[in-house]
Amino acid sequence: MKKKIVTAVIVATIMSQSVSAATPWHFKGRYYAQLCKVTRVVYNRLHGCDRVRLRNANGQIYVCWTDRGDYDRGDYVAVIMDTKWTPNVLDDAVVAIKYERPDLI
């Protein structure tokens, strides 16, 4: 009898904690921060700056230009993003980028 009660409690707990995979993101602001990983850096000699391609945890890819010249593939960076007041994440733009060091935490 105890096994049935324990099993019922475990099943009830699991069922009450399920979350829909299509939960919408209701962000009211314009700017937000996220952590990204540098996947590619291309130096542009004409403009004297680097074209940096970033990937966030969701797999979205963003591209930005920087004149720092010290980013390398595999670096983690903190990025300030602009939503452009649209709910679509794919059209967000990079506003600022700086190094992030999660390995030091």
C-alpha positions in Angstrom: 0.0 0.0 0.0 2.9 2.4 0.8 4.4 1.8 -2.6 1.2 2.8 -4.3 1.0 6.0 -2.3 4.6 6.9 -2.9 4.2 6.2 -6.6 1.1 8.4 -6.8 2.8 11.2 -5.0 5.8 11.0 -7.4 3.6 10.9 -10.5 1.5 13.9 -9.2 4.7 15.9 -8.6 6.1 15.2 -12.0 2.8 16.0 -13.7 2.4 19.3 -11.8 5.9 20.5 -12.9 5.6 20.0 -16.6 6.1 23.2 -18.6 4.9 23.8 -22.2 7.8 24.0 -24.7 6.0 26.9 -26.4 6.0 29.2 -23.4 6.1 32.8 -24.9 8.7 35.3 -23.8 7.0 38.5 -22.7 9.8 41.0 -22.5 8.6 44.6 -22.1 12.0 46.5 -22.5 14.1 47.2 -25.5 17.6 46.1 -24.4 18.7 42.8 -22.8 21.9 41.0 -22.1 22.9 37.5 -23.0 26.0 35.3 -23.1 27.3 34.3 -26.5 30.2 32.3 -27.9 32.4 33.6 -30.7 32.3 31.2 -33.6 34.2 33.1 -36.3 36.3 36.3 -36.6 37.1 37.8 -40.0 39.5 40.8 -40.3 38.4 43.5 -42.8 41.4 45.4 -44.0 39.3 48.0 -45.8 37.6 49.2 -42.6 40.3 48.1 -40.2 37.9 46.2 -38.0 36.8 42.6 -37.3 33.5 41.0 -38.3 32.6 38.8 -35.3 30.0 36.0 -35.6 28.3 35.0 -32.3 26.1 32.1 -31.3 23.9 32.1 -28.2 22.7 29.1 -26.1 19.6 28.8 -28.3 21.7 28.5 -31.5 20.8 31.8 -33.0 23.7 33.5 -34.8 24.4 37.2 -34.7 27.1 39.2 -36.5 28.7 42.5 -35.3 31.6 44.7 -36.1 34.3 45.6 -33.6 37.6 47.5 -33.8 39.1 45.8 -30.7 40.9 43.1 -32.7 41.4 40.7 -29.8 38.4 38.4 -30.1 39.1 34.8 -31.0 37.1 31.7 -31.9 35.8 30.0 -28.7 35.7 33.2 -26.6 32.7 33.9 -24.4 31.3 37.4 -24.6 28.6 39.3 -22.9 26.4 41.0 -25.4 23.8 43.8 -25.0 21.0 43.2 -27.6 18.4 45.6 -29.0 15.0 44.1 -29.6 14.0 46.8 -32.1 10.6 46.7 -30.4 9.7 43.5 -32.2 8.7 40.2 -30.6 10.9 38.3 -33.2 14.2 37.3 -31.7 15.9 36.7 -35.1 15.9 40.4 -36.0 17.6 41.5 -32.8 20.8 43.5 -33.1 24.1 43.6 -31.1 24.6 47.0 -29.4 27.7 46.3 -27.3 30.1 43.4 -26.8 32.7 42.6 -24.1 34.6 39.6 -22.7 32.9 37.3 -20.3 34.8 34.8 -18.2 32.5 32.1 -16.9 35.6 29.9 -16.3 36.6 32.2 -13.4 33.4 31.8 -11.4 
